[in-house]
Every structure is written in structure tokens, then in C-alpha cells.
Amino acid sequence: MAKATSGLPRGEIVRILSQLSSEEREEIMREVGKEHEVLKPKFIPIEEVLKLKGIISVGGDALKDSERIYDE
């Protein structure tokens, strides 16, 4: 469904929606709901996280690292 923005007053929007079938209104409401959904976190067991230890480096001195890069 295409996105649209408008400066229409609320009453005008209600009038337009009232001309649609209930199926069309429900589809519009589903689309609106999708735009306002909150992402749900995916939890991972700690055992899986601990398997990553040593694969990636975390921490360090970002300022020192960035200065080293610019000095090269």
C-alpha cells in the first residue's frame, strides 16, 4: 500500500474511510499498525553468547585507534 501524507482534517479522513468497505478499512488499519509496531527482542541463552568469546574483540581505546588510523 502506498504511503501518503495529508493535511486533511480528521473529519474529512473519517468521511473518506466511511466510504470504504470494512475489508478495506481493516487492511488500512493493519498497515497503520505495522508502522507502529515495536520490535521484540530475541533472547539468546548465555551458553550461545559465551561461544562467541574470542571470536570478536570488544573494548579497547577508540580514540587511540582512530588517531593511529589518521596518522598512517
C-alpha positions in Angstrom: 0.0 0.0 0.0 1.3 3.4 -0.9 2.2 5.9 1.8 0.5 9.3 1.8 0.7 12.3 3.9 -2.0 14.9 4.0 -3.1 17.9 5.9 -6.7 16.7 5.9 -8.8 17.5 8.9 -9.8 14.5 11.0 -13.5 14.8 9.9 -12.5 14.5 6.2 -10.5 11.4 6.9 -13.4 9.8 8.7 -15.7 10.7 5.8 -13.3 9.1 3.3 -12.9 6.0 5.4 -16.6 5.6 5.9 -16.9 5.2 2.1 -14.6 2.2 2.1 -15.7 -1.4 2.7 -15.0 -2.9 6.1 -12.3 -5.1 4.5 -10.6 -2.0 3.0 -10.7 -0.2 6.4 -9.3 -3.3 8.1 -6.4 -3.5 5.6 -5.6 0.1 6.2 -5.6 -0.4 10.0 -3.3 -3.4 9.6 -0.9 -1.2 7.6 -1.0 1.6 10.2 -0.4 -1.0 12.9 2.7 -2.3 11.1 4.2 1.2 11.0 3.9 1.5 14.8 4.9 -2.0 15.9 7.7 -2.2 18.5 10.5 -4.6 17.7 10.5 -7.5 20.1 13.9 -8.6 21.4 15.2 -12.1 20.6 16.8 -13.6 23.6 19.7 -16.0 23.3 20.8 -18.4 26.0 24.0 -17.3 27.7 25.7 -20.5 26.6 25.3 -19.4 23.0 26.7 -16.0 23.7 29.7 -17.4 25.6 30.6 -19.4 22.4 31.4 -16.1 20.8 34.2 -15.3 23.3 37.4 -14.9 21.5 35.8 -14.5 18.0 35.3 -10.8 18.3 37.3 -8.2 20.1 35.3 -5.8 22.4 36.7 -2.8 24.2 39.9 -1.0 23.5 40.6 2.7 23.1 38.6 4.1 20.3 40.3 7.5 20.4 43.8 5.9 20.3 42.7 3.6 17.4 41.2 6.4 15.4 44.3 8.6 15.9 46.5 5.7 14.8 44.5 5.4 11.6 44.6 9.1 10.8 48.4 9.2 11.5 49.1 6.4 8.9 
